[in-house]
Structures are given as C-alpha cells and as structure tokens.
Amino acid sequence: MSERKRRAGPGAAAGGSTSKKPRGASAAASYAQSLRSKLRPDDSILASLRALASASAQSKPATASSAGAKALAEDDPASDSSSYIVVADQDINSVTSRINRLVLSVARSILAGRGFSFSVPSRTSTNQVYLPDLDRIVLLRREAARPFANVTTARKATVTARVLSLVHAVLRRGIHVTKRDLFYTDVKLFEDQAHSDAVLDDVSCMLGCTRSSLHVVASEKGVVVGRLIFHDDGDRIDCTRMGVGGKAIPPNIDRVSGIESDALFILLVEKDAAFMRLAEDRFYNRFPCIILTAKGQPDVATRLFLRRLKVELKLPVLAMVDSDPYGLKILSVYMCGSKNMSYDSANLTTPDIKWLGVRPSDLDKYRVPEQCRLPMTDHDIKVGKEMLAEDFVKQNASWVKELETMLQTKQKAEIQALSSFGFQYLTEVYLPLKLQQEDWI
Amino acid sequence: MSERKRRAGPGAAAGGSTSKKPRGASAAASYAQSLRSKLRPDDSILASLRALASASAQSKPATASSAGAKALAEDDPASDSSSYIVVADQDINSVTSRINRLVLSVARSILAGRGFSFSVPSRTSTNQVYLPDLDRIVLLRREAARPFANVTTARKATVTARVLSLVHAVLRRGIHVTKRDLFYTDVKLFEDQAHSDAVLDDVSCMLGCTRSSLHVVASEKGVVVGRLIFHDDGDRIDCTRMGVGGKAIPPNIDRVSGIESDALFILLVEKDAAFMRLAEDRFYNRFPCIILTAKGQPDVATRLFLRRLKVELKLPVLAMVDSDPYGLKILSVYMCGSKNMSYDSANLTTPDIKWLGVRPSDLDKYRVPEQCRLPMTDHDIKVGKEMLAEDFVKQNASWVKELETMLQTKQKAEIQALSSFGFQYLTEVYLPLKLQQEDWI
C-alpha cells in the first residue's frame, strides 16, 4: 500500500511521509486515491454545472421547486400581500418622504383632536408564522395604536418619535450608522439598547422599509472570494484578486452595485477553515463559482449579500455545512429567516439552497473514519428533533431522510473531518466528485 | 440654542431635526460645535503628523521609548538571546531542512544507543516571564527530554513525530492548513485537538520557527482599509479601494508582500462599529492613515499583520479602544503578547503603541454625558486592578494615571458613546482634535 502511495506522487493526500505506519491515516489516503480515480475530466463536470446554472437562471418563477410564490424576483413585494407585512428596500428619498408622510398624518391627527398616536404593527411571536407557500417566516398584519396620552405607551411613543427623527437625520447626511450608535445618541431617553433596537424594528415595519434602507446597519462578519466583480461604495472589487483573505462583505448592502459574474454556482460555506482551503486552492478557477462564508451563524449583512447575488445573478446556491443539527439550522436561517426579523424575511432569505454536504449519509458513503465522527450530545439530539418538526425541513423529503439518519446514528461530523483523507481532499476529491455526481438535495 | 444649531448647517451633529427639545442631545450637539471651532486647518494638523511619522521612522532603535532592546527590526532575533527562546519567521526551505536536521539527530541518537528522544522546550507558566528590557512576555530556555522509551512520554513522543511529519507534508505541498485540519488528519492518535495544538507549539519552539512558518494558520477576523497597498497571494490589494467593507486580513502572513503606503500613522481600532464609521467617512483621505481592527480580542493574523506593517513602514501606531479594563487588555495583547504564545512574542507583538483614546480622562475632558457612561462591575474593577499590577502598564506613568482615574471614578465608556455628540463626531471632531493636540500617551 505504501508503494501505491509513493507512486501517487505529489497529488496524493498528505500524510505520505509516514509510509512506515500501516495505520488509519494511510488507509484513508489510499481510499482518497481510489475516489480520485473516479473523477471525470473537469470539462465533463463543467458541462453539467452549466446546465444547472442555466436551469436556475430560467427558473423565475416557473420551475422554482414548490409554489410559484417562492419566486425570487426584485418586484415590489409590498403590493401582493394584505395578510402579512412585507418591507422592501427603498432609496433615501423614498424613506424620507415616508417619514414625512407619517409625521404629517400624526400632526393631522393632533389637529383633528384625535391626539398624538402611532399605529405600530405587532411583532409578538404569535404574529410570526411560517407560510409554506412562501417558504419563509412572515409577520402577520395586525396593528396596535401607540398613543402618547396613555401612561403605558407614552414613553414608547416618545422613543418612536425620536428614532424617526434620528433616522431622518442619518438619511439627510447620507451616512450609515450601527444600532449601537443610534442608542448612544440619546441614552437618557432610550435607557437600554434593547428599547431603541425594538423601536427601530417597529419603525422599519411602519415605514415598510428594510432596516438597511434606514441606513442602520449590522456589523459585518462575512467574506467572499471567487468569480465575482462588484462595486463597494464606488470601488470596483474583483473577487478573483482578493488573495486568500478574501473581501469583507460590506455592512451596507445599498452601497453595493455593478454585480457581474461568470460563475456557474454560489458555494456557501459554514466555516472559515473550509473557506480558507477553497480560497488558497483557488477552487473557483477550476470550477467557476463564488465562495462565501459568514463564519458560523449568518449575520444580516451576509444574508443580504447572498440574496442580492442570487436575485441578480440567478445562480444555484450549494451549501457546505457541518453534519450536525446546527449546520441545518444555519441553512434554515439563510433560507427561511430568523423569527426576530420575520417582517423582513423577503429581503433576507434566499430560498432554494441545495444541501451539498457534509450530509449525514456522506459519513458512510465517503467512509469518514469512526474516530473523526463525534457522538451527538443530548442537546444536539433535542435540536435535531426540533429541526425535524420545522416546516421548512418537512417540505423536503430527502432532508427529512438525512436528518433521520443523523438522529438514528447519533453521529455528527465537521467539514474539517474530511481532512482525515488529506489536507486538500475537500477541494481535490470531495467537492469535484459531489459536483460530478450532482449530489445535492 | 436651536438658532445656533440651524446656522451650523449640514456640518452640525445629527439630532438636529428635533429642535424643539432643549434636552441633553441638543446641548451635546452645541458642545460638539464649540469643539469643532477649535480645530485648526487640516494642513496644520498634517504637518505635526508628518513630524511624528518621520520621528517614528528614525526611531530604530535609538529613540524607541525605553530600552534599546525594544527595537523593532527584521534582524534575526535567534542570535541575540541565550536565556530565552525566540522563534523567527522562516521560509519553506529553512523549516524543511530544520525538520530534516532534527529527525537526523534523533536517528543518530538511536544508532548511538541513546534511544529515540526529542528535546522539547518547557512551556509551563513559570517559564513564561515578562522582560522589561524587551517589554514583552518571553519563554525562558529550559528543555526537557521526551523519550519514546518511557511510559509517561511515549505517547507524546509519537505525537511529536507525527506532527513533524504532517508539517513536513504541508510544507512540501506549499499549502496552509488550520490547527483543526491538522487534528483531523489523525484523530485516532491525537484524540483531542488540545493535544495536537500543544505539540504544534512544542514543534514551533523546537524548530525555532513561528507557527505561521509551519504553514499552520489561525482563522482571520480582522479587516483593513486606508492608505495601504499590499499583495495577498500575488493579488495586488489597494486598501483605498476596498469600499466600506474593507479587505479581510489574510490568515497566512507569509503570502503578504509588496507593502507600500503613504500613510502618516496606523489607526488601530477595537471595534468594527468605529471601523465602519472611519471607512465610510474615508477618514484616511483627510488624514492619511491605515485603519485596522480585529473586531474585539486580537487574533494572531491581525497581530502578525500589524507588526508586519509597523516593521516595514515604521509608522506610529495610535489606538482607539473602549475606556474600560478590556480596552487596555486588548492593547496589552497587541503590545506584549499573550502568555500562551510567549515563545513567539517577538513576531506577534508591536511595541510602542500610543493610547489615543477613549481614555478615562477623556470622559470629563470631552464631556461625555453621564448617561453614556456605565458603572464598572465588580469584575471590571478586579480586571482593572490586575492591569494596574501588570509590568507593561507600570512602565508608563501616564497609563497608570489613566487607569487609576478609571478605578477611582468607577466609570467606563465605549467608543460608541461619542455618538451622543452626533454620528460623525468621531471622525469630524474627536479624532481631528486628538491629532491636532497630539493627545496620545
């Protein structure tokens, strides 16, 4: 066996320098080599990827898996719904005039003797529901009055007025601020950042604008690399020339423009270790793609960016996450949104993400060694069972099957577990083979 | 007062749209305006910054504050020390031949009948000391044998051999891997990542190489923007054209080359909210600088990058951290290193960072409103007292004074607290004024 490994030359998996030990590691290397021989030439794999990409480009809205309503277009969603709240990206002028109209209506109400009051959408959890037709969590349309002349709401009405005025000031200057900045402009009134944050979400719903339209942004965490060109605040960014570090995903999505790409798919990666491997090996040059990661739990900026790419480029999105309930949970946040931001789910979610790997069935299929798998904890199993009850999982029979496999074997594994077959196994064998076999669900 | 504010026009601090309320916020805005009027023209501030930059460029090693040993040069530090261990960046060939020499000496030991054994530097905490002359934490030179023919060390000797062989394989391929990747290549042997991580540090000490020379990298967290051009894995990165998002700092510092800059200083920022403000306002165009942040606790990649910039560009480093014990702790990690990585402190630390703000004395000096200050918790006070006992703080009388002020007033404040004077107060008033007054310690 050590003979075979030597012959494999520099292309063989790492660990080759310890040819004396006929242990797990070298068996793994020879198995990796046998898989490698199954790989067809790249041209043949690329042909099938091209077919996938063009199918994805035409799937608007007809072929999009389930309902037509799942469509991912840039049309104004505010019009097509009366039962639930949909906010949309708006430009500075539009948001400013919405604020002006709102304040004017409040003024009219005062003049008419009806007093100073806001009408605010209710964002309680009972009001946040998953709509199977839309395949995302939405906020039902149900409003409550917030009068100033009422002991229980006087403070909240004041905070609402103050936040409206601050957002107005931010927009007038054309800058972006964080939630924390907003809080600190009037600590005396807001008292706690949770208060100003909550009212900011209220204001977003009241105006029918996304939070990023209000120019209040989240901090950035994500990075992107690959076959993508875009403008960040006017600067042209070529993501094939971003080295190994990649380009930090901008916090303010409205400053992103001029998106161009010759990629065939978007590869969404859970963790930065896998991202680094892909970036260093310039995987996107072999299989034209855009690679992005939020380094764990997806932040708002990365979710907005992914959706923007999907909407504009109409590329299929393939996901590489750990084979554990959290990997699936991360997918669910990208696809269906989080409950807290349900009013903005249309802008934050990217439906139709394909689960490429590492899937529970991959562990046996790709012979991930026993010692690289981890036993699921009680908490893991609890989360897994909760996921099984989620509507978005139930919609996809093959996802249910995978999750059941996971809960049955009680085993989990990280993407990094693939390193047991060699450091570059991920980019040289596993992913190419997955793409060749169109092995996503 | 509202009259004065209106006259101030669009340059006035935010919050101006609520002119009816004579509350804290508008008083703050008018105070900000009075400070703004103290600002000299930028040319005059730039002249003093130029003087600072050229002083910094010549301070090698003579004027570097305390001891000459604090010098920050790219000389080989391995030669000038016998009492403590210093590792250095080495290229692939050098590390490979060091591994070969090491393995050869082990083989000779076996042939000579002395058995299979490694000589490994002790990295226990009693061996990690702060050297005032060097102004950083170092690892004393004290070695222990790690023989294979001994029950207590047999396993560790095997792990050491395995890690050496894996590093050798990584170097031969010219790639970079994470600690997690390394662990997963032989889970059966390593059992726990803590074991392979610890031995990796041992190997780093044994070979006298930095961990990044071994091509085992940490994950990246930091971002950079401003007057800086460098090459990341051969791609030319112009950090003035990285939009608001900035460029992610590459995890593998040895792929960074061709550093060029016309900046006058490096602005080190604790948090990404402040970074975003500086990036969006393109602060570096008004005052030529390089702005970087690790988004909280500094990671190894950001520390390596900062040091690299300081070594090559010889620019002064000014730091903006929260006014709390953790802000100071973060500075200490950049300046003196963490105890765990003491053997590599020479490559990871950047001495002579100036504490620009937010300093405890700034709270009164810049009239940060009471409600934007937070009371220190018992834990904060404990950490503050510990910092006061740290050698690196004691060396600088003005730092001690600031820390004493903090502990006396029992108040802390975030950088974001400056937003109470307007969203752009940081970039338009506070920082320019600090630079004008050369108010750093």
Interface residues (C-beta under 8 A of the other chain):
Chain A: P10 A14 G15 G16 S17 T18 R23 G24 A25 R162 S165 L166 H168 A169 V170 R172 R173 I175 H176 V177 T178 R180 D181 L182 F183 Y184 T185 D186 V187 K188 L189 V217 S219 E220 V223 H231 D232 D233 G234 D235 R236 I237 T240 R241 M242 G243 V244 G245 G246 K247 A248 I249 P250 P251 N252 R255 D272 A273 M276 R277 E280 D281 K295 P369 Q371 C372 E414 Q416 A417 L418 S419 S420 G422 F423 Q424
Chain B: P10 A14 G15 G16 S17 T18 R23 G24 A25 R162 S165 L166 H168 A169 V170 R172 R173 I175 H176 V177 T178 R180 D181 L182 F183 Y184 T185 D186 V187 K188 L189 V217 S219 E220 V223 H231 D232 D233 G234 D235 R236 I237 T240 R241 M242 G243 V244 G245 G246 K247 A248 I249 P250 P251 N252 R255 D272 A273 M276 R277 E280 D281 K295 P369 Q371 C372 E414 Q416 A417 L418 S419 S420 G422 F423 Q424
